[in-house]
């Protein structure tokens, strides 16, 4: 909040974590700067989707944390129970950009994408 007051020419902020996303949104809202300062949040969760729909957030970078956890557990299960090694030592999960136009599907698509 102090930086936003001290430097009124700040026009955009990116958050690198879900926790910082909420703090960033709270600060901008309390200073009545929602919509004036473009905010890009991190990770999709119900609160961040709501902030996106309400115009506080401009976009969200979704790292698909649920998908990452699902794939890790699946690989662990397949190895410990079935004795199957993963096809690769690296499992990739591509991030996506969530905007107001695709926010409805963002939470529902986390495991399947």
N, C-alpha and C positions, 0 to 999 in steps of 0.2 A: 504494500500500500504506500509505503514511504517513497519508493522509487516512482510509482505512478504519479504521485503528487509532485515530487521533485522534478520529474522529467515529463511534462505534459505532451511532448512530441512522440512518446511511445505509441505506436499504432498497432502493434501485434506482439503476442506472447505465445511461445510454445512451451508446453509442459512435458517433461520427460517421464512422468509417473502419474499413476491414478491419484495418489495422495496430493501431489502438487496441482493436479487438475482441479481438485475441489477447492484448495486454498486460493488458487488463481481466480477461479470463478467467484468465490466469496468476496475477495478483495475488489474485483471489478464491479460487482453488484453493489457492494457497500458504498463505493465511490460514485455510483450512478454513471458508470462508463460502459455498461453492457450495450453492445452494438456499436459503440464508438471505437473500442479497442478490439481488434480481431483476435480471438483466442482459439488456439489449436490444442485440444486436450489429448490425453493418452489413455488408451484402453476403454473398451465398451463395457459399461455396467449400467444398471437402471438409472442411477442418478445422472451419469454423464449423458445418456440418451435424452433424458428429460431436459437437461440444460441446453442440449443441442436443439431440441424442438422449440424451446422457449427463446431461442436467439441469443443466449449468453455465449455459448460456444459456436464457433464458425464451422469447425470440423473436428474430427477425432481420428487419430492414427490408432487403428486397432491392431495390436500385435497378436491377437487371437490366443490369449493366455489359456483359455479353456481347451482349445484345440491342442496346444502344446502339451498340457498336462495329460490329456486323453491319449495322445500318441505315445508319450513316455510310459504311461501305465500299461498301454496295450503292448508295447515292446517288452516291458518287464514281465508281464503275464506270459506272453508267448515264449520268452526265454526260460523263465523259472518253471512253468507248468508244462509247456509243450516241448521244451528243449530246442526251440527254433531261434536261430540267430537273426537279427535284423538284416535286411538286404543291404543296408548301408550303415556305416557308423554315424552318419549325420542324417537327421530328419529335418527337412525344411518346412516351415510354415510361413507363407508369404503374408506380410501385413496388408491391410487395406485402408482406404480413406473412407470414412463414414461422414456423409453430409445429411442435411435435413431430409433430402429426397430419398435416401436409402436407409434412414435410421430405423424404420419399422422392422426391417429384416435383419438388422445387424446382430442383435442378441440371439435370435433364433438360428442363425446360420453358423455359429461359432464352432460347433463340433463337426458338422458335416463338410465344411469347406476345407 
